[in-house]
Amino acid sequence: MAKKAKNARHRANRRIGRAARRDLEDAYVTARNDEHVAQSLGLPSTPGGWLTRAAFKLFELDEKCRFLTPQGKRQTIPKVVVDLGAAPGGWTQMAQSAAEGDGDSRGSIAPPTLFALDKLPLAPELAYQEGVNFIQGDFLDFEVQDHLSSRIHAVTNIPLDQPGVDVVLSDMMANTSGNRITNTAASLSLVMAAHHFCLRNLKVGPHSWLVIKVFQSEEAMRWRKAVLERCFDSVGTHRAKTSRVTSPEVYWVCRGHRGGGHGALEEAGNHESGF
Ligand SMILES: C[S@@+](CC[C@H](N)C(=O)[O-])C[C@H]1O[C@@H](n2cnc3c(N)ncnc32)[C@H](O)[C@@H]1O
């Protein structure tokens, strides 16, 4: 009898927990367009609202790791930021706003030159904005990656043989199916492609960053250990509070690009051919 009552209490608590989390998720949706709700949750607001609630994930990650709004004299302000899987543009908005300062304690620094890429179109109010360079295309297509690299060099005037990007952000995710294995494999292909792009385009040194969404899996963790952890000084895992509780996504925040040395390129080749 006592056990039955305990189980019933446990089920009720779980239901309340789920309901509370759903309410919080709804609040994040409202916070996109309601500055009072945003303020009550400790989130920034922007005139006209954020295009996606995902914008808050980038805010949270940057609050923790400070790749867009560096603090402390030793850190440098990013000049060139690439936003992969950018549509409709919540992260692009947040990357701009974080740099410009949004009236709170984040201060005011010159906005970086942004390069946004997605298969889908970016919201028109962003796509044609000064400082935002948008390319529509499939990032898994090498020609599209080359096009993005050429555009970065053309706009920034950085010589072709030098990497010119300070921060690569990737919120890319292919359409998910009910199959976890397919979803994690699709996620890892995008992560590998973003890393491949970093090898040519991300500056080498302590102030460069790759911030990337991944669906965690054993295969992803093996690849991270064999390749990513050799190519960066540090790799951390962060789960955004604003991610849906049901989502398997986490973000890997990689700091201090070392380039493709340390045997990482051979490992990358082995993994890509075996995948
Ligand atoms: C979660 S959404 C990104 C939301 C975005 N960060 C925002 O705040 O507006 C994931 C995006 O990844 C894009 N994507 C997925 N696979 C891609 C690929 N191979 N090439 C380019 N974009 C891709 C999708 O089109 C989708 O817009």
The ligand as a Tripos MOL2 file, in Angstrom:
@<TRIPOS>MOLECULE
LIG
   27    29     1     0     0
SMALL
NO_CHARGES

@<TRIPOS>ATOM
      1 C1         17.7610   24.9020  -35.7910 C.3       1 LIG1
      2 S1         17.7590   25.6380  -37.3580 S.3       1 LIG1
      3 C2         18.7740   27.0440  -37.1080 C.3       1 LIG1
      4 C3         18.0860   28.1910  -36.4270 C.3       1 LIG1
      5 C4         18.9300   29.4400  -36.4310 C.3       1 LIG1
      6 N1         20.1170   29.2780  -35.6020 N.3       1 LIG1
      7 C5         18.1430   30.6120  -35.9260 C.2       1 LIG1
      8 O1         18.2900   30.9720  -34.7470 O.co2     1 LIG1
      9 O2         17.3920   31.1960  -36.7160 O.co2     1 LIG1
     10 C6         18.7950   24.5650  -38.2510 C.3       1 LIG1
     11 C7         19.1200   25.0680  -39.6480 C.3       1 LIG1
     12 O3         20.1270   24.2400  -40.2230 O.3       1 LIG1
     13 C8         19.9320   24.2890  -41.6210 C.3       1 LIG1
     14 N2         20.6720   23.2020  -42.2750 N.ar      1 LIG1
     15 C9         20.5690   21.8750  -42.0380 C.ar      1 LIG1
     16 N3         21.3720   21.1900  -42.8700 N.ar      1 LIG1
     17 C10        22.0260   22.1060  -43.6190 C.ar      1 LIG1
     18 C11        22.9810   22.0200  -44.6560 C.ar      1 LIG1
     19 N4         23.4490   20.8340  -45.0930 N.pl3     1 LIG1
     20 N5         23.4230   23.1610  -45.2360 N.ar      1 LIG1
     21 C12        22.9580   24.3570  -44.8140 C.ar      1 LIG1
     22 N6         22.0430   24.5080  -43.8350 N.ar      1 LIG1
     23 C13        21.5790   23.3950  -43.2450 C.ar      1 LIG1
     24 C14        18.4160   24.1480  -41.7630 C.3       1 LIG1
     25 O4         17.9990   24.5830  -43.0410 O.3       1 LIG1
     26 C15        17.9150   25.0190  -40.5960 C.3       1 LIG1
     27 O5         17.6010   26.3110  -41.0360 O.3       1 LIG1
@<TRIPOS>BOND
     1     1     2 1
     2     2     3 1
     3     2    10 1
     4     3     4 1
     5     4     5 1
     6     5     6 1
     7     5     7 1
     8     7     8 2
     9     7     9 1
    10    10    11 1
    11    11    12 1
    12    11    26 1
    13    12    13 1
    14    13    14 1
    15    13    24 1
    16    14    15 ar
    17    14    23 ar
    18    15    16 ar
    19    16    17 ar
    20    17    18 ar
    21    17    23 ar
    22    18    19 1
    23    18    20 ar
    24    20    21 ar
    25    21    22 ar
    26    22    23 ar
    27    24    25 1
    28    24    26 1
    29    26    27 1
@<TRIPOS>SUBSTRUCTURE
     1 LIG1         1 GROUP 0 **** ****
